[in-house]
Amino acid sequence: MAHRRDYGRLVGLALGTLLWPVAGAAEVATDGTLGPRLRLAGPEVTIPARLGRIRGQNLFHSFARFGVEEGQRVTFTGPSGLKNIIGRVTGGAPSTIDGTLRSKVPGADLWLLNPAGILFGPNAKLDVKGSFHASTADELRFADGAVFSAREPGGSVLSVAAPQAFGFLGARPAPVTVDRSVLDVPEGQALSLTGGDVTIRGNSDGIANGTEFADEPGTVRARAGRITLAALGGPGAVAVKTGKATGAVSGVVHLSGEASVIASGDGGGTIRIQGGRLVAENSSYVFADNFGRANAEGGVAIRAGDVSLADGSWVTASTFDTGNAGRVTVDADSIELRDAGQISSATFGSGRAGEVAVTAGHLTVTGDPASFLVTGIFSPAELGSTGDAGRVTVKADTIELRATGVISSTTFGSGDAGEVMVTAGHLTVTGDPSSSFVTGILSRAAPRSTGNAGRVTVDADSIELRYTGQISSSTFGPGSAGEVAVTTGRLSITGDPAAPFNLTSISSDAASGSTGPAGRVTVGADSIELQDTGQISSSTFGAGDAGEVAVTAGHLTVTGDPASTLATGIFSRAAARSTGDAGRVTVGAGSIELRDTGQISSATFGPGDAGEVSIRAGRLTISNGGTVQTNSEDATGAAGNVSIDATSLIVRDGGEISSSGTGTGPAGDVQLTADTLEVEGASIRTVGAGSQGGRIDVASDLIRLRDAELISTGLLPEAGRSVITLQAPLIAFNNSRVASLTETGRLLEGISAVQLFGGTTVISSDSLVAGVTPENEIGSELTVPQGVFLNADNLLRESCAARRSATASSFTAMGRGGLPRDPAKPLPGAYVDPDRAPTAPVGPRLATRFGEGCRTAPGG
């Protein structure tokens, strides 16, 4: 950054040379409109009240030229009791002040108006007893409507009322420039600079005014007071008390070369900046910090068309004592933060940090991965503090966070982090996979902190998270992580499987060594796409529990990366060496596709339990290694149950629905409800490798298994209950296996392990269905045909239509609880208990039609 600072210094010196007024401007000469016409010279210049006119508590002066040379001191004097000393410059030459501008009137404010321009040089100093206002306005307006004009002196009225506003009439007002000056007013007073442009330049010597007390070149300071910087590029007005600018607010406020604008002090201060553009670069600062016990009532308020903070430039209002910090608000059409540019409010004491509120049309935050300094919008509770961090709210049409740029609130102390709320039209978060620093929207309870992380809420029309971009809340200590709630129209999360540090995710986590719990994660969207290690998750790596994960969507697609060991999907985890439980995972969507190792899961790798996984969907497709699962992986905790309710459930090509316990923890149950269930080249299983497996219960209108497995391992059925229960009017097996196995993989023998429920017709080819228990009241039947399911040529006589050369007839096969072994043989009847009333078959009547039949055919 040194080379940029040197460049900025050269540019600043060059501009200073170009803007320096012509010789002779640095002198004092009255114009004779309010007193005698005089030229005042010498190293000590005194301007007494008799050279102007007094009206009430206002003293008016009028100058043809006004300037202060290097080494010179110009002093205003007057009787006590004056409130305002007001000087205008009418001669058309800009004012150069490179010496000391002084007022000896106790409590009086000093006003200087010169429409031709005002420049404060490197040696300029203020020695005033009250506030100071320098403006290139054409006139000063008073509360009674009177006007004191520097453009038309003859039309002025000398008012006894208080000054109210600066009036700009011209199309291009002249600038106010502070070139390496130190301008300071007494504590609690106001300092305002208003012009066409307002420029403050430091000397870029690498010593920024970070202490807020040092007289570094390029400092404008009002301790615990008010500072107004307003740049009007055309006609308009600036209110004296509020600093509000109206009209053509199109000029540039430019801070460069380690410039600083400081209103810090006991109780803080207020800084108001308005213009068409605000540019702060080369480690330039805007500070309104609170060093005392009183709560701050001010802060920093910026309104501009464009705002750019770069190269370690900050806008902040913090607290270092028991008093609360002030509020920081930035409202702009576009905002760009880069290379450690910051908008923030922090607490270093027991007082609370202030709210940080940013509103923009377009917001771009681009970090510097090589720097340890944060780039972004944030509120921290710093190390050793006991106060809470502040709330952070950001609203914009478009938001782009790049390369370690953040919107965040963090606690490093005993206070809590603040809530982070983001509202956007389109939000894009693109991380830097090579950096260990996070890019995103965050709330953190950092290592060594004891406070809680804050809630994170994001509401946007569309959201894209890419290459380690995150929306998250986490804890590294005893405090809780916050809830993460995201609502959007379209959500896309694309990870980077090769990233060595951070994941691409919406998440809430309890980090390693933490004892606090992770937070709940909720996501609602019209469409969600997760791919290449993109995640929606809550995990614990410590003693606290992971949070629940709840996702709702119109359409959800999860596409994993089979080559990566990182998960892609929606899940909750209790990681290895953690002692907390994993959370429940619930997903509801119109359609869901899980493919290429994409997953919806809850797992434990420790003594804590995994959570339940519950899915409701219209159509759910699981393929190519995609999974819905709960796991107890080499752990003592229990796996959770899996429940799925879908209109259409398709598992194929290596997809899996499972609950497993590979350690001493038991597996959970799998319960599936669907209008149709199709499993092809895939499996549904519960596995109790080191403990016991779970049950599998399926209820459907149609179950089709092809090259598939329904397996439960390691669970003995209880009396009167089976391990695997299939309830459907029609079940078709093709080269499939339905079985309950011992822990060693052998079939359970001599027991009722698989139960077929309710009016069931079963068709099976080259399949194993082990341990079937028919429901005697209904009368289920298992048919294992040799070869094809039905061969009409072998089993049926020649059709009557063919015999009579008439219209084709039909054959109808009607079942009452099972298909006959042969069309010529009777159907099996329903079993009737003599002690009970006859029972009608359960399930729809199945029919296959091939025409109208022989009886209704012509000539039949």
N, C-alpha and C positions, 0 to 999 in steps of 0.2 A: 504493500500500500504506500510505501515511501515515495515511489516514483510518481504516484498520482498526486500526493500532497505537494511535491515539488512543482509539478505541472500546475496545480491549482494556485500555488503561490505566485508563479510567473504570470498566470492569467490575471490574478487579482491585482498585482502591481501594474500590469499594463492597463487594466480598466481604470485603476485609480489615477493613472497619468492622464488618460483620455478624459475622465470626468472632472479633473481638477479645474476650478474656475480660473478665469483670466486674472492677470496681475491687477492689483488695486481693489479686488473684491473683498479682501480681508481687511476692512476698515469700517469705522462707524461714522455715518453722516446722517443727520436728520434732514427731512425733506421740507420742513417749515410749515406743514399743514396743521400741526397741533402745538407748535411752539417755535422758538427761533431756529433758523437754518444754521447748523453748525457742523464742522468736521472735527471729530474727536480723535486725537492721536496720542501715542506714547505707550510705554509698557503697562501702565496702569490707567485704565479708562473708567471714569465714573459717569453714570447716566442718572442724574437726580430726577426727582419727580417734577421739578419745574420745567424740564424739557418736554413734558407731556401734559396731559390733563387728567384730573381725577373726577370720577363720577361714582358717588357712593363708595363702594369698596373696590372699584375697578380703576386702575391706572393705565391710561392709553398712551402709547408712543408710536411715532411714525418715522421711518427711516428711508432715505434714498438708497443707502447702502448699509449693509450690516455684516461684519465679519470679525473674527478674532484671530490674530496672527500667532504663530508659534512663539511661546514665551510671554505672550501678552495676557493680561487679565482684564476683562470687561465686567464691571459691577453695576448692577441696578440698585438704587437706593430709594427710600420713600418713607412716609410716616407709618407708624404701627397701625394695625387695624385693617390694612389692605388685604384683600383676598386674592386678587389677580393682578399681575403685571403683564400687559398685553402689548407686544410690539409687532408692527407690520412693516414689510419692506416693499416699497412701491417703485424703485428705480429700474427694475427689469434685469438686474444682475443677480446671479445666485450668491448665496451666503456660504462662506468658507469659515469653519470654526476649527482652529488648530491650536488653540490655547484654552484658557479657563474662562468659562461663562459662569458668572456669579450673581447671586441675589442676596442682599443683606436684610431684606424685609422678612421678619419672622412670620412663618405660616403662609406666606404668599406663594401662589403658583405662578410660574413663569411660562408665557406663551410666545412663540415665535412663528410668524406666518410670512413665507416668501414664495409666491407662485412661480418664481424663476428657478427654484431649487435650493436645497440645503445639503452641504457636505461637511461631515465631521471627520477631521483628519486624525492621524496617529497620535497626536499630542492633545487632542481635545479632552476636556474634563468639565464636569458639572459641579458647581458648588452652590446649591440652591437650598432654601429652607422649606420648600413645599414640593409640589409636583412640577413636572416639566413636560411641555407639549411642543413638538416641532412639526410643522406641517407646510406643505406646498399648496394648501387650499387657497382659493380666491378670497374667501371671506370667513369670518367667525360669526356664527349666529347665536343669538341670546334667547333666554327663556321668554322674554316679552315680545319676541318677533323682530327686534332690532338687528341690524347687520353692520359689522365693522369690516369694510372691504379693503383689500390690498390692490385690487384691480381698478376700482373706481373710488378713490379716497373721498371725493366730494359728496358722494351719495351715502356716506356712513352716518350712523347714529351712535353717539356715545351713551351706552346703556348702563343703568345701575343694576340690571339683572345679571344672573349668573350665566356664563357661557354654556351653550347647549350642544352645538354641533359645528363641525367643519364643513363648509360648503365648497364643492368643486364644480366649476362651471365650464371649463375648457374641455376640448376633445382629447387632449393629451397632457394631463398634468405632469409637472416636473417631478423628478425623483428626490427621495431622501436617502442619503448614503452615509453609512457608518464604516469608515475605512480604518480598521485596526484601532479604533478609539475604545475608551472605557467610559461609558456614560452611566452615572449612578445617581439615584435620588435617595433621600432619607427613608428610613424604614416606615412602611405603611403608606407611602405616597405613590402617586401614579406617574408613569412615563409613557408617552405615546409618540409614535412616529407614523405620520400619515402622508402619503404622496401618491404620485402615479405609479412608481415602483419604490419598494423599500429594500435596500441592500445592506447587509451587515457582513463584513469580511474580517476574518482573523489573519494571522500571519503564517499559518501552516507550519509551525516550528516543531510539531510533534508533541506539544504540551497543551492538551485540551483543558478547558476550564472545568474539570470534573469535580473539584472541591466546592464549586459554587461561591467561593469567597475570594479566590485569587484574582488579581486584576490582570487577567490575560487579555492581550489585544483582541478587539472585536467582541467586547462584552457590553450588553445592555441589561441593567439590573435595577430592580425595585424590590428590596427585601420586604417580604410579607405585604407587598403592595400590588399594584395593577399595571400591567404592560399591555399596550395596544399597538399592533402593527397592522396597518390597513393600506392596501395598494389599489387605488382606483384608476383604472385606465381611461376613464372618461367622466362625464358629469355624474355627481352623486353627493352623498353626505356620510359623515361618520359621527355617530352620537358620542358625546364626551363621556357620560357615565357608563353606558353599557358597551361601548366600543363597536356597536353594530353598524355595519356599512350597508348602504343602500345605493341603488342606481347602477352605474356601469362599474361593477367591481371586477375589473379584468386585468389589473396590473400584476406584477410579480413581486413576491416576497422571497428574497434570496439570501440564504445563510450559507457561508462557505469558509473554508480555511480555519476550522476549529472555532467558529463564531459561537457565541452563547447568549441566550436570552433567558434571564433568571428572575423569578419572582418568589424565590424560596425564603422561608423564615418561620418564626413562631406563628403557628396557625396557617402556614402556607400562604400562597398568593394566587393571583389570577392573571393568566395570559390569554389574550384574544388576538387571533391572527386571521385576517381575511384578505382575499385577493383572487385574481384569476388563476394564479399558480403559487404554490409554496414549494420551494426547492431548498432542501437542507442536505449538504454534502460535506465530505472531508471532516468527519467527526465534529459536526456542529450540533449544539444542544439547545433544547427548549425545556427548562426546568421550572416546576412550581411545587417544590417539595415542602413538607411540613416538618420543622425541627422542634416543635414545641408540644405543649399539652392541650392546647385548644384544638378543637376539630376544624379542619379546613372547610371553608365555605366556597372556595373557588376551585381552581384547577386550571386546565388548559382546554380552550375551545378553539377549534380551527374550522373555518369554512372557506373552501376554495374550489375552483373548477378542477384543478389538477394538484395532487400532492405527491412529491417525490422525496423520500428519505433514503439516503445512500451512504456508504462508506463509514459506517459506525455512527450515524447521526440519529439522535434520540429525541422523542417528545414524551415527557413523563411527568407525573405528579405522584410522589411517593411520601411515605412517612417514616421518620427516624425516632419517634418518641411515642408518647401515649395518645397523642391526638390522631384522629383519622386523616387519611390522605384525601386530596380533592379528586374530582371527577375529570376524566380525559375524554373529550368528544372530538371526533373528526368527521366532517361531512363534506364530501367531494364528489365530483363527477367521476374522476378516476384517481386511484391511489396506487403508487408503486413503492414497495419497500424492497431494498436489495442490499446485500453485503453488510449485514448487521444493522440495517435500518430498523428502528423500533418505535412502537407506540405502546406505552405501558403505564401501569401504576403498581407500586410495590410497597410492602411494609418491611422495615428493618427493626421495628420495635413492637410495642404492644397495641398500637393503633391499627385500625383496619386499612388495608389498601383501598383505593377508590375504584369505582366502576370505570371500565374502558368501553366506550361505545363508538363504533365506526359504521358509517353509512356511506355507500359508494355506488356509482353505476358499475364501474369495473375495478376490481382489486387484484393486484398481483403482488405476491410475496415470494421473493427468490433469495434463498439463503446462500451462505458461503460455506460449503462443506469443509474447507480447510481452516475455518475459524472456530474458536470456542465461544464466540459471541452469538447470541440468539438473533435471528432475523424474524420479525413478526409483530403480532399484536397479542399482548399477554399481561397477566397480573400475577406476580409471585409473592408468597410469604417467604422471605429470605432466611438463610441459616441464622439461628439464634433468635429469631423473632417469635413473638407469641400471638400477634394479631392475625386475623384472617386475610387471605388474599381477596381480591375484588372480583366482581362479576365481569365477564367479557361478553359483549354482544356485537355481532357483526352482521350487517345487512347489505347485500349487493346484488345487482343483476347477474354479474359473473364474478367468480372468485377462482383464482389460480394460485395454488401453493406449490412451490418447486424447490427441490434441492435443499432440504432442511428448513424451509420456511414454515412457520407455525402460527396458529391461533390457539392460545393456551392459557391455563391457570394452574399454578404449581405451588405446593407448600414444601418448604425445606425445614420448617420449624414445627411448633406445637399448634399453630392455628390451622384452620382448614383452607384448602384451595377453593377458589370460587367456581361458580357455574359458568359454563361456556355455551353460548347460544349463537348459532349461525343460521341465517336465512338467506337463500340465494336462488336465482333462476337456474344457473348452471354452475356447478362446483367441480373443479378438477384438482386432484392432489397427486403430484408426481414426485416420488422420492428419489434419492440418490442411493442406488444399491451399494455403492462402494463406501458409504459413510455409516458410522455407528450412530449418528444423530438422526432423530425421527423427523419426518416431514408430515404435517397434518394438523388436525384439530384435536386438542389433547387436554386432559386434566390429570395431574400427577400428585401423589403423595410420595415424595422423593426419599431415597435412603437417608436415615438418621432423623427423618421427620416423625412426628407423632400425630399430626393432624390427618383429616380425611381428604381424599381427592373429591373434586366436584362433579356434578352431573354434566354430561355433554349432550346437547340436543342439536340436531341438524335437520333443517327442513328445506328441501330444494326441489326444483322441477326435475333436474337430472344430476347425477353424481357419478364421477369417474375417479376411482382410486387405482393408481398404477405404480408398479416398481417400488414397493415399500411405502407408499402413501398410506396414512392411517387416519381413522377416527376412533379415538380410544380414551379410556380412563383406567388408571392403574395405581396400585399401591405397592410400595417397597418397605413399608413399616407396619406398625400396629393399627394405623388408620384404615378406613374402608376405601376401596375404589368406588367411583361414582357410577351411577347408571348411565348407559349410552343409549340414546333414542334417536333413530334416523327415520325420516319420512321423505319419500321421493317418488317421482313418477318412474324414472328409469335409473337403475343402479348397476354399475359395471365395476367389478373388482378384478384386476389382472395383476397377478403376482410376478415375481422374478425368482424362479426356482434356484438360480445361482447366487442370489443375494446372501452374503455371509453374515449379516447382522439382523436386519429387521424384516418383519413380515408385512404383507399388504393386507390390511384387515379393518373391519369394524369390530372392536373388541373391548372387553373389560377384564383386567388381569390382576391377580395377586402374585407379585414377583417372588423369586427365590429369597428366602430369609424373612419374608413378610409374615405377619400374624393376622392382619386384617383380611376381610373377605373381598373378593372381586364383586363387581356390580352386575346388575341385570342388563342384558342387551336386547333391545327391541328394534326391529326393522320392518317397515311397511313400504311396499312399492308396487307399482303396476307391473314392472318386469325387473327381474334380478338375474344377472349373469356373473357367475364366479368361475374363474379359470386360472390355470397355471399357478397354484398355491394361493389364490385369493381366498379370504376367510371371513366368516362372521362367527365370532366365538367369545367364550368366556372361560378363562383357565386359572387354576391355582397352582403355583409352584412352591407355596409355603404352607402355613398352618391354617389359614382361612379357607372358606369354601369358595368354589367357583360360582358364578351367578347363572341364573336361568337365561336361556337364549330363545327368543320368540320371534319368528319371522312369518310375515304374511305377504303374499304376492299374487298377482294375476298369473304370471308365468315365471317359473324359476328354472334356470339351467346351471348345472354345476359340472364343469369339465376339468378333470384333474390332469396332472402330468405324471404318467406312469414311471418316468425315469427319475422322479424326485422322491426323496424320503419325506418331504413336507406335505402336509395335508392340504387338500382343497375342499372347502365345503363349509358346512354349518355344524358347529360342535361345541361341547363343553368338556374340559379336561381337568382331572386331578393328576398332575404330573408325578414322575418318579421323585422320591424324597419329599413330596408334599404329604400332609396329613389331613387335609380338608377333603370335603366331598366335591365331586363334579356336579354340575347343575342339570336341571331338566331342559330338554330341547323340544320345542314345539314348532311345527311348520304347517302352515295352511296356505294352499295355492290352488288356482284353477288347474294348472298343469305343472308337473315337475319332471325334469330330466336329470338323472345322475349318470355320468359316463366317465370312462377313462380314469378310474380311481376317485372320482368325485364322491363325497360322502355327506351324510347327515348322521351324527353320532354323539354319544356321550361315553367317556371312558375314564377309568381310574387305573393308576399305576402304583398306588400305595394303599394304606389302610382305609382311606375314605371310600365311600360308595360312589359308583357312577350314577348318573341320573336317568330318568325315563326319557325315551325318545317317542314322541307322539306326532303323527302326520295325518292330516286330512287333505285330500286332494281330489280333483276331478279325474285326472289321468296322471299316473305315476309310472315312469319308465326308468328302470335301473339296468344299465348295460355296461359291457366292456370293463369290468372290474369296479363299477360303481357300487356303493354299499349304503345300506341303512343298518346301523349296528349300535349295540352297547357292549362295552368290553371291560373286563377286569384282567388287565394284562400283567401276568406274573405278580399279582397283588393279593392282599388279604381282603380288600373291600369287595362288595358285591357289585356285579353288573346290573344295570337297570333293565326294566322291561321295554319292549318295543311294541308299539301299537300303531297300526295303519288302517285308515278308513278311506277307501277310494272307490270311485266309480269303475275305473279300469286300472288294474295293477299288473304291470308287465315287468318280469325279471328275466334277462336273457344275456347270452354271450359273456358268462363269467360274472354277472352281477350277483349280489348277495344281500339277503336280509338275515341278520343274525344277532344273537346275544351269546357272548362267550366268557368263560372264566378259565384262563390258562394258569392261574396261580391257585391259591387256596380259597379264593373268593368264588361264590357260586355265580352261574350265569342267570340271566333273567328269562322271563317268558316272552314269546312272540305271539302276538294276537293280530290277525289280519281279517279285515272285513272289506269285501269288494263285490261289485256286481259280477265282474269277471276277473279271474286270476289266471295269468299265463306265465309259466316258468319254462324256459327253454335254454338248455346249456348253462344252467345257473342253479343256485341253491337257496334254500331257506333252512336255517339250522340254529340250534342252540348247542353249545359245547361246554361241557364241564370236564376239562382236561385234568385239573387238579382237585376239583370239587364235584359239584353236581350241575348237570345241565338244567335247562328250563323246559317249559311246555311249549308246544306249538298248537295254537287254536286257529282254525281257518273257517270262516263262514262266507259263502259265495253262492251265486246262482250257477256259475260254471267254473270248474277248476280244470285246467289243461296243463299237464306236465309232460315235457318232451326232453329227453336227455337231461333230466333234472333230478335233484335230491331234496327231500324233506327229511332232515335227520335231527334227532335229539340224542345227545350223548351224555351218559353219566347220570341219568335220573331214573329211579325206580318208581313206577306208578303207585299211587295210593289206592287203597281199596275202593272200588267203584268208580275210579277215574283213570283215564288213559293219558299217556304222555303226549301223543299226537291225536288231535281231533279234527276231522274234516267234515264240514257240514255243507252239502250242496246237492241240488237235484241231479246234477250230472258231473261226473268226474272222469276225465280221460287221462290214462297213463300211457306213455310211449317211451320205452327204453329208460325208465325212471326208477327211482328207489325211494320208498317211504318206509322209514324204519327208526326204531329206538335202539340205541346201541349201549353197550357197557363202556366204561372208561377206556378199556383196551381196544374198543372198536368192534367187539363181537356182538351179534344180534342177541337181544333179550329173548330167552326161550321160555316157553310154557306159561307166559303171562299175557294179559291183554294190554298191549302197548299202543296200538293204533285203533282208533274208533271212527267208523263211518256213520254219520248221523243223518237221520231224517230222510225218508223216501228217496234214497240215493241210488242212482244208476251208475255203475262203475264199468268203464271199458278199459281194458289193459292189454298191452302188447309188449312182450319181452321185458316185463317190469317185475320188481320185487316189492310187494307190500307185505311187510312182516308184522305178525301179531294183530290181525284184524279182529275186532269185536263187533259183530252186527248188532244193531239195535232190534231186539226181538219184537218189540211192539210194531215196528215199521216194516221190517223184513227187507234188509239190504241184501244185495247179491253181487258177488264178485265174479266177473266173466273174464277168462283168459283165452281168447280165440287163438287157434293155430294159424299163423300167417296174417292175412288181412282181416279187418274187422268184419266185413260182410261181403260175400260173393254172390251176387244175385243169379249168375249163370248156374252155379252149383246147387243153390237152395230153392230157387223158384222155378215153377213150370213156365212154359212158353206163354206169353201174355195172350189174353183173349183177343186183344186188338190185332195181334199178329195173325192169330188163327183165322179171324173173320175178315182180315183186310179192312178193318174199320179204324175209326179214330183211336189214338193211343189211350190206354186206360192207365190206372194208377195202382200203386201198392202203398198201404198205410200201415206203419208199425206203431202201435200204441202200447205204452208201458204202464204198468201199475206197480212200480217199485223195483223194476229191473227188466232187462231185455231177455226174451226167451232164448234158449240155446239153439233152437231150431224153429223156423216159422211154422212148422207143422205141429209143434208141441205146445201144450198149454202154458199160459203165464203163471208164474208163482203167485199164490194168493197171499193176502195180508194175514199175519198171525192174529188170532182172536183169543184173548184171555176169557175163559168162560165166566169169570167173576166180574168182567167189565164189559161195557158196551162196545160194539164193533167200532173200529177206528178206521177213518178214511185215510188213504195214502196222502203223504205230505209232499208238496212241491208241484210244479206245473206239469201238465200232461204233455208228453213229448210226441211229436208226429213228424214224419217225413212224407211229403206228398209227391206223387209222380203222375198226376192227372185226375180224372174223375172216377176211375174204377170201372170194373167190368159190368157191374149191375146197371150203371147209368149210361154205359156206352151204347150207341145205336146197335140194335141186334143182339145186345148182351143177354 
